[in-house]
Amino acid sequence: MLALLHTSPLHVPVFDALRDEDHPGLELRHVVREDLLTRAGHEGPEAVAGDVRAVLDRAVADGARAVLCTCSSVGGVAEAAAADAGVPVLRVDRPMAAAAVAVGPRIVVLATVASTLGPTVALVEEEARRAGRPVAVRTLLVEDAWECFTAGDTREYARLVARAADEVTGADVIVLAQASMTPARGLTSATAPVLSSPRPGLAAGARAAGAAAGGEPNRATK
């Protein structure tokens, strides 16, 4: 079983749909903690480290073979707790960051929550060092978009993100820092590739859960 730590309930159907498309038979267990993102935004990601560790401990006690954190703001905190968790703990945006570094050095990170920018830039730079590639990372906060998301207007949210991506110039690749931004990929006409995290992140989580279970198939549940 793969546990997913979300900071919005809107991510649950997104990852369930991806599971059904790409990983039929994979059991997912969703944990939604909206308060973690709120506190991380006000006090910094380290302020929620204890709560994240508690979530991981509970997930493992419930049978998780691996945990995937889908929130970019607290993903680094989750990864840091992996040593004590006893199972692989992954952040959903790491495969995306590695892919972005492989595309080219001029990387633009788009986010709709300010607290996501720092962790995402740090992750991209970490993957660049790992690959031995130089990168120049720029950031862009899509103002007012997050209010649309929290109000449930995901269509307007995606439109605002797509418009921001369309206005990016001088980039080899555009990174959508938050999983919630993924629908904008279908709306943007940006000339540079636009990368999002859910699909490659879930694939990494599925591999980790399968390896931890000895490659045995999991029963699909919600």
ABEGO torsion letter per residue (X at the ends): XBBBBBABAAAAAAAAAAAAAABBGBBBBBBBBAAAAAAAAAAEAAAAAAAAAAAAAAAAAAGBABBBBABAAAAAAAAAAAAAAGBBBBBAAAAAAAAAAAAEABBBBBBABAAAAAAAAAAAAAAAAAAGBBBBBBBBBBBGAAAAAAAGBAAAAAAAAAAAAAABBGBABBBBABAAAAAAAAABABABBBBBAAAAAAAAAAAAAAAAAGGBBBBBBX
